[in-house]
Amino acid sequence: MGGAAPRCATHAAEGAHRGADGGPTFIRPLVDFLHTEAAGGVVLVAATVAALVWANSPWDASYTALWDTRLVVGLGDHSVDLDLRGWVNDGLMALFFLVVGLEIKRELVEGELSDPRQAALPVVAAAGGMAVPALIYLAFNAGGDGAAGWGIPMATDIAMAVGVVSLLGRRVAPSLRLFLLALAIVDDIGAVLVIALAYTRGIDPASLAAAAGIVAAIAALRAAGVRAHLPYVVAGVALWLALQESGLNATLAGVVLGLMAPTRPARQPELIDAAALADVSSLAAARETATLAREAVSEVEWLEHSLHPWTGFVVVPLFALANAGLVISGETVRDAVASPVAAGVVAGLVVGKPLGITAFAWLAVRLRLARLPSGTTWGALASLSALAGIGFTVSILVAGLAFDDPARVDVAKLAILAASLLAALAGSVLVTLSDRRARGRPPRRAGVAA
């Protein structure tokens, strides 16, 4: 999908191509997004398993040696010196956060979050799904060495959650799928704010001022109507370098660029002749078709369509491969069981997430700030909210930012893996039981195939 031809794009939220019957069909970005997330979730799980197997195999030394290999990139008197894991976490993950920024921008402008009444439920529910896990974590760790990890259980891994929802199929109502997606995007906004505000150390004013100047330059390029990608790529790299030196997490450069991408297409889709869009009778006509299709799609949608497969199938799995390689032994498990950090992470994700989401959603409906999605029940929403406890990618990233002690980071990672597995299992069981109850079918006895 990352190399899809320009003719696959049309109106702001849709891409057009010829159907089997010769007529136009449409690819909605939401459907495209969900399909990529579901498949990306499978690849993410595979990469996690591969990392765990590799780190606990006879070749475990090669795993450590690979990701500890240092790579220095310099220009003049300036250089960036990181190990390969650092390049993945700070460098490649900036692309992941660029897609996050694009998703947030699209949802705020024309998606589930553009209507305040419609957005109220996922926004309020997401706030509860972040606040309650953080408070539960602090109940185990306040005043202790692990207190800084309060942000770990706040995140939801949308790729894994959507992957599980896809496996559950029709047991999850379409309205609840949209609710989960919107909630996860609000969750992403919260994660970005937490990383920017709570896990920033030693701000360098000069570098921060340089970053602000680069952002202003990007805004000037937009105002001048510059559409070529190269100036923005150069400015994006410069912004990443400035943030890397400033003390802020460099991945925030991706979020900034995503939020600044334009949502209006260069050419209004309704003014394009459908026959001209489908004309590939000659090389010149095909080129014109590509130009028309490209200009009829906003930069947000085009970039998201192009980059999302790369982040879903390459960047995030590489992140998992680089960070999920924990050595699991009786001693590490005992240390995790006795650790308040692990207890806070597991309780926060498995209990705090569904509790916070459901309680705050109920409060929003009770206060008439929002309404329950059509075609669903409180039981179904509460069951689905358990899947929001699958916190992986951003949770692991926050664990690395929160703690300097590698042993404590490993304990947090092991707890994140365990909690995500528990949340996936619990959510799947609860959604299945809720669906059977809604259909009036009694749950089958254990051991009977569903």
N, C-alpha and C positions, 0 to 999 in steps of 0.2 A: 504493500500500500504506500510505502514511503516514496516509491518511484512512479506512482500513478500518473498517467498522462493528464495534461491540463483539461482535456475535454470531459473529464469526470466531474467537473464542478459547474454549478449553476447558481441559483438564487441563494441569498445570504445563508440559509440553513440547509441547502440541498445541492447535490451534485447530479447532473443529468448525463445519461448515456443511453445508447440504443438498447431496447429490450429485445427479447427473443422474437416478439411479434413485429419488430420494426418500429414500434412506438417508443416514446421516451419513458424511462423509469427513473426513480429518484432515490438517492442515497442520503438519508438524513444523518447529520453529524452525530446526533444522540445515539442512533442505532449503531453507526460506525464506531463510536466511542465505546459503547457497551461491549460490542463484539471483540474489539481489540483488548479491552480490559479483561474480559473473560479468558481469552486465549493467553494474554500476557500473564494472568494469574497462574495458569498451568505451567508456563515456562519458569515463572518465579519460584514455584514450589519445587520444580525439577532442579533449578540452580541451587536452592537451599539444601536439598537432599544431597546433591553432588558435593557441596562444600563440607557438609557434615561427614560424609563418607570419606572424602579426601583427607580431612583433618584428623580422622580417627583410623586411618589406614597405615600400613607400613611406610607409605610415602609421605607421611605428615610433615617431615622436614622440608620437602619441596614446596608444600603449601605455604609454610611460613616464609621460606626464602623468597618465593615469588612475590608475595605481597609486601614484603619488607624491602624489596629492591628499590633503591632511590633513583629518581630521575630528576635532573636539574635542567631547567629551561631558562636561559638568560639572554638578555639583550643589553649591551653596554654595562653599566654599573648595577643593573637590576636583574635579579634572578628569582625564580620560584623553585624551591628545593623541597620536594615531597616524595614519600614512597608511593608505590603503585596504588596502594589502598587509598592514600590521600588524594591521588589524582582522580580516582574513581569517585570518592566521597565529595570532594570539593570541586572537581572539574566536570566530569560527566554528569554528575547529579544536578549541575546547573541547567542542563538540557531538560532533565525531568521537571525541575521547578519552572522552566520556561513554559512547558506544556501545562503545568498547574496554573500558571498565570494566565495563559490563553483560555483555559477552561473557565477560570473565575470570571474573566472579562466577558466571555460569551454568555455565561449564565446570568451575569448582572445586567447585561444589555438586552438580551433577547430570549433568555432561557427561563428556567424555573425560579430564578431569584429576581427577575425583572419586575414582577408584580408583587408589591408589598404584602397584599393579603395572602397570596399564594406562597410567598417566601417565608411568611411568619412562622409556620409550623417547623420546617427544617432548620431555620435559623435558631429559634428558641430551643428546639430539641438538641441541636448540636452544641449549644452553649451548656446545656445540662450534661451532655455527653463528654464535655471537656472538664467542666468544673468538678463534678462529682468524683470522677476517677482521680483527679489531682488531690482532692481533699482526702479521699480514702488512702492514697499513697502517703500523704503527710501524716495521717493517723498512725502509720507504722514507722515513719522515719523523721518526724519533726524533731529538731534539735540534735539529730544524729549525723553521722558522716554521709549518709545517703540522701539527705534532705534535698540536695540540688536536683535529684532525679524526678521531681514532681511532674515534669512535662512529659515523661516517657509514656504513661498510660493514656495520654490525651488523644493520641492519633489513631485514625482508622486507615487501614491499608485498602484502598478502593479496589485495586486489582484483585487481591485475594477475596475480598467480600463479594465482588461482582462474579468472580469465578464460582464461588459456592452457590450464589443465587442462580446462576445459569444451570448448575447441576440440579438444583431443586425444581427448575422448569416452571410448570404452570401452578405449582403450589404457592408461588409468590405472585400476587396481583400486580398488573402493570403499574397501578398508581403507587404501590409500595416500592417498586423498583425505582421509580422517579424520585420518591421520597428519600430512598437510601442514597441515590446519586447526589441529590441536592444537599443532603446532610453531609456527605463526604466532602463536597466542595467547600461548604462552610467550615468543616473541620480542617481542610487544607489552609483556609484563610487564618484560622486560629493557630495552626502549627507554624505558619510563616511568621505571625506576630510574636509567638513565643520564642522562636529561634532568634528573631531580630532583637527583641527587647530583653529577654531573660538570659540568653546564652551568648552574650557579647562581652568580650574581655579586652581591656586595654585599648580604648579607641584612640586612633591616631588622627588628630584634627586635620592635618594637611591632606592625608589620603582620603578622608571623608569629604573634604571640600572638593578634591579632584573628582570624586565619584559624583558629587552633586553637579559639578560643571559638565560632566559627560552626559548626565541625564538631561540637563538643559540643552546640550547640543543635539541629543536625539529628538527632543521636542521641537527644536528648530528645524531639523531635517523633515519631520512630519509636517510642520507648518508650511514649509517650502514645497511640499508635494513630492518629495523625493521618494520614488518607489523602488529603485534598484536596491537589491539586498546587500551588496558589498559594503556600503557605508555603515549600515546597521550592524553587520557582522563585526567590522573593525571596532565600532563604538562599543559593542557588547563585550568583546574581548578586553578592551581597555577598561570597561566598567568592572569586569570580573577581577582584573589585576588590581584596580584601585580598592575594591572591597576586600580583596585578599590581604592587602597591606593595612587596611583601615582598622581591622579588628572585628568587623562584622563578618558573618558567614558569607563566603563568596558565592554560594548558591543563590543568594537573594538577588544576584544580578539577573538570573533567569526570570524570576517573578516580576521584577521591574520591567524588563523588556516585554514580557507577555501582557502586562497590564497597559503598556503604552501602544500596543499594536492596534491599528485602526479596525473598526468593525463595519465600516461602510465600504462597499465595493466601489471600484473606480468607475464602473459602468452599471447603470440601473438594469437589473435582469429583465424587467418587464418591457424594456425598450429593445430587446434583442429578438430578432426574428428566429423562431425555432428551426425553420428550414435552413437558415444560414448556419446555425449552430451545429446542425447534423450533416452539413455538406463536407464530404471528404473526397469529392470527385477528382480533385487534382491536388498537387503538392501545395500550390498557392492557397487553394480553398482549405486544405487541412491546417495550414499555418494560421489562416484567418480564424478557423474554428477554435484552435488552441488559444489564440489571443482573446477572442470573445469570451470563451469559457473562463479563462484566467481572470479577466478584468471584471467578470460578473460575480466574483467571489471575494469576500473580504479577506484581508491579510490574516485576521485571527483564524478564520476557518481553514484557509489554505495552509498556514503553518501548522495548525493542529493536525490536519489531515496528513501532512507530510512527515511531521516529527513524532507523532504519537506512536506509530509502529516501532520506530527506532528506540524510543524510551521504553516502551512496553516489552519489546523482545530482545533488546541489547543492553541498554543502560541499567535498568532496574535489576535484571538477572545478574549482570556483572557486579552490581552493588551487593546482591545477596551472596554471590560466589566469594567476594572479597571479605565479607563481614560475618557470614553465618558459620564459618569454619571453626566451631568450638570443639575443644577436646572434652569429650564427655566420659567421665569415669565415676566410680563410686564416691570418690572424694569431692569432685566438683558438684555432684548432685547433692551430697550432704551439706556442702557449703551453701548451696542455693536454698535448700530447705530451711536452713537455720538463719538465712539472711533476711533482714527486714526489707531490704531493697527488692528481693524477689517476691516476698509476700505482698508488698505494696503494688508491684507491677501486675501480678496475677490477679489480686483482688480488684485493682483498679480497672483492668481491662475486662475481666470475666463478669464481675458483679457491678462495678461502677458505671461502665458504659451503658448497658441496658437499663439500669436503674435511673441514671441521670436523663437519658433520652426519653424514656417513657414518662417519668414524673414531670419533666418540664413540658413535654408535649401535652400531657393531660392538663397541666396548669394553663397552657396557652389556649387550649380549647375551652376550658372552664371559664377563663376570663374573656372569652369571645374575641381573642386576638387572632385566632386561626380556627380552622375546621379540619376534622379528620378526613383524610383522603377518601374519595368516593370508592365504593366497592370493597371496603376493608373494615376491620373491627379493631378494638383495642388489643384483643388477644393476638391478632395477626401482627400488629405494629410492635407490640412488646416482644414477640417471638423474633421478628426480623431484627430488632434492635440488638439482640444478642450477637448477631453477626458483625455489628460495628465494633465489637471487642477484638476483632482480628486486627491487631496493630503490629505492623512489621517494618516496612521500609522507613517511615519517618520516625518510628519509635526507636529503631536501632540507631538512626542518625542522631537523635536527641541524646541517647545514652552515651554516645561517643563525645558529645559536646558537654554533657553534664559532669562527667567524671574524668579525672586524670589518672586514677588507679586502674591499670589494665585488668586486674582481677575483678574489680567491682563492675567494670564494663562487661566482662564475660558473664558474670552472675546476672546482670540485667538482660543481656542478650538471651541467655538460657531461659530466663523467666518470660521474655517476650515470645520466644518460640513455643514454650509450654502453654502460655495464656492464649496465643493465637490458635493453637490446635484445639484447646478446650472450648474456646468461643465458637470455632467452626463446627465442632461436634454438637455442642449445646444448641447453637442456633439452628442447625439442620434438623435436630430432633424436635425442637419446639415448633419450627415452621411446619414440619410434617404433621405433628399432632394437631396444631391449630387448623391446618387445612382439612384434616379428617373430621375434626369437630364441626367445622363450617359446612362440610358436605353431609353431615349427619351420619358418618360412618364411625362405629366404635373402633378405637385403636386395636390393632391385632396383637396377639400374644407375642412375647419375645421369642425369637427364633423362627417366626413365620415370615416369609419373604414379603416385602411390601409390593 
